[in-house]
Structures are given as C-alpha cells and as structure tokens.
Amino acid sequence: MTDKVHLDRTHLRHLLTAMLRIRRFEEKCSELYQNEKIRGFMHLYDGEEAVSVGVVEALRPEDAIVATYREHGQALARGIGMNVLMAELYGKQEGCCLGRGGSMHIFDRAKRFYGGNAIVGGGLPLAVGIAMGDKMLGRDAVTICFFGDGAVDEGSFHESLNLAELWKLPVLFVCENNLYSMGMALERAEAETHIERKAIAYRMAGETVDGMDVVAVEVAAQYAIERIKRTSEPYLLECRTYRFRAHSLFDPQLYRSREEVAAWREKDPIKHLETWLEQNGILRAGEVAEIETSVATEIEAAVVFAEAGTWEPVEDLEKFTIMDRVPQ
C-alpha cells in the first residue's frame, strides 16, 4: 500500500510541519494556561502527533471526524485554523464554537469535525450515528473515531463496534493507545492488552501500528479506509503511542517513572522523522529552522488574534439553550 502514499520530499516535509505545528501550538497553550490566559481543563497531545497527522492525511473533505477531549492535534491536522482554535481556547467569540467549547469541545461543521467529547468513550456511539446517517443519505464518506485506551473499558466501545459491524457502517475506529488511559497502566486494566484483538469478537478486521511513526500510521490508515470502502465494513486501528506529558495539567504522574518517560522521548515521532529526513538528504541544512520560524510566526499571530477577540456579552449567556425554542 505504500505506493499510494506518495513519500516524496514535499509530502514528507508536510508531515513534519504538521506535527511541529501541533507540538509548538500546545507548548504555547501550556504557557498561556500557566499565565491564566486559558482556563478550564487542558489535555495535551505531546508525543502523539504522528497519530492524528498520519490518519487525517488519509482522509477526504467529505469524511467525518469524531475526537476526544485531547483533540487539539486532530483539529489542527484537519485544517481548523489556528486563529479560531486559539480564540476558542481563550473563550472568545471569534473561536470555532464562539468561545463556548474551550479546549475540550472543539467543533467545526464545515470541516466535518464532530469533536471533542469530554465523556470517555462518548464519541464512539456518535461516530456510529454519523456513519449511519451518511449511509442512509447515500454519501460516499467514512467516519473516523479517535478514542484512547481508557475508552475500551466502557460499554459504549463494545456496543459501538457491535452495531457498526451488524449494520455494515463505514467507521474507522482509531484507538490512540498511550498505555495509561488517565493513570492506570494498560496491563492492570485489560486482560487482553492487544486492543485490536477485541475487534475479533465482533468479526471486525483490525491492525496494530507503531503510533510513533507518522508514515506507518498514514499507510495503515490509507489501507483501512480503502478496505472500508471496498467491503462496506468497519475497521479497528490500534496506534501504540505515548504521551510525554501528564494526562492533564493537574496530573502529578505518580503512576510512571521519569526514566520510562525519558525512554519514550527517544522515540519522539517528530525527532524520528526529522533525523531520518536529514540523514537521507531530503531536507537541506537549516530547513527545519525555517519551518520552526514559520510555525512560531503563525502561533504568535494566533495569540494576537485571540487577545484581540471579544468576550460574549453577559446578556447572551442563555442563548442557544432549550429555552430559545420554547414558545413564550
């Protein structure tokens, strides 16, 4: 299948840039959070960038995405503008959800981005419903559902896989397995630690891929989507990855050692690709620095945009509630 993923210089540079945009954007978000510019909860994607970039590269505009509450990476990879995304995190009206969603509830109808979902496993049945709607309407679209290994413990995971297979729905279930869910080691939570094997119970095809390798993820996603379209059956893709930071910015990380984190940082998907490109002469000297400068400029512009944004008037706080639709 690798011949259908065009691994030329332009594409590989694009993959690196896409991952760097996510990493640097979130680093800035962490700084802004510490300075109380961004409030509420925040869950960073640091270390998992290869999953969202690789999967989204295999999608078309008509395909749908359902994400989790750790969805900055999927949102940026999908093409949601950095300005409106930063404004949303600030809680400003110029955000993609008018500032009402914040970090955990990014949504963009035009991009068919139906995330994130703060309830663990909550996006799985939504993805099944979206795929069913597309199928009933005769749309040639696949729904991609991102979820973490912690969601596998939920009944919604099993119910969703069961219905998707029964009804032959075009869903690609993507498990971002970072081995710890919120703070429980995978082997302490799951009797079967190979998550893709759980698809067998529902007669569903599945595969495990190295989630720290963006090219491997893209190739696997491309194959999965082509198979879904060919067979009209769902597919489960397990991406083995690792988050370098805590579950959230309130997590003391007592469940893993610094040595383990350091060992996984040696597998950094960005550094891995960057080194490979430089060693093979695909990137010229100084080109990574140019990309970094461009990304930094984009992020600073997004901060300026968010800072200049407008707060929602207090008198509008009850807009979009059920009371708006109740006859007076």
C-alpha positions, 0 to 999 in steps of 0.5 A: 500500500505504500505506493499510494502514499506518495513519500516524496520530499514535499509530502514528507516535509508536510508531515513534519510541519504538521506535527511541529505545528501541533507540538509548538501550538500546545507548548504555547497553550501550556504557557498561556494556561500557566499565565491564566490566559486559558482556563478550564481543563487542558489535555495535551497531545505531546508525543502523539502527533504522528497519530492524528497527522498520519490518519487525517492525511488519509482522509477526504473533505467529505469524511467525518471526524469524531475526537476526544477531549485531547483533540487539539492535534486532530483539529489542527491536522484537519485544517481548523485554523489556528486563529479560531482554535486559539480564540476558542481556547481563550473563550472568545467569540471569534473561536470555532464554537464562539468561545463556548467549547474551550479546549475540550469541545472543539467543533467545526461543521464545515470541516466535518469535525464532530469533536471533542467529547469530554465523556470517555468513550462518548464519541464512539456511539456518535461516530456510529450515528454519523456513519449511519446517517451518511449511509442512509443519505447515500454519501460516499464518506467514512467516519473516523473515531479517535478514542484512547485506551481508557475508552475500551473499558466502557460499554459504549466501545463494545456496543459501538463496534457491535452495531457498526459491524451488524449494520455494515457502517463505514467507521474507522475506529482509531484507538490512540493507545498511550498505555495509561488511559488517565493513570492506570497502566494498560496491563492492570486494566485489560486482560487482553492488552492487544486492543485490536484483538477485541475487534475479533469478537465482533468479526471486525478486521483490525491492525496494530501500528507503531503510533510513533511513526507518522508514515506507518500510521498514514499507510495503515490508515490509507489501507483501512479506509480503502478496505472500508470502502471496498467491503462496506465494513468497519475497521479497528486501528490500534496506534501504540503511542505515548504521551510525554506529558501528564494526562492533564495539567493537574496530573502529578504522574505518580503512576510512571517513572521519569526514566520510562518517560525519558525512554519514550522521548527517544522515540519522539515521532517528530525527532524520528522523522526529522533525523531520518529526513536529514540523514537521507538528504531530503531536507537541506541544512537549516530547513527545519529552522525555517519551518520552526520560524514559520510555525512560531510566526503563525502561533504568535499571530494566533495569540494576537488574534485571540487577545484581540477577540471579544468576550460574549456579552453577559446578556447572551449567556442563555442563548442557544439553550432549550429555552430559545425554542420554547414558545413564550 
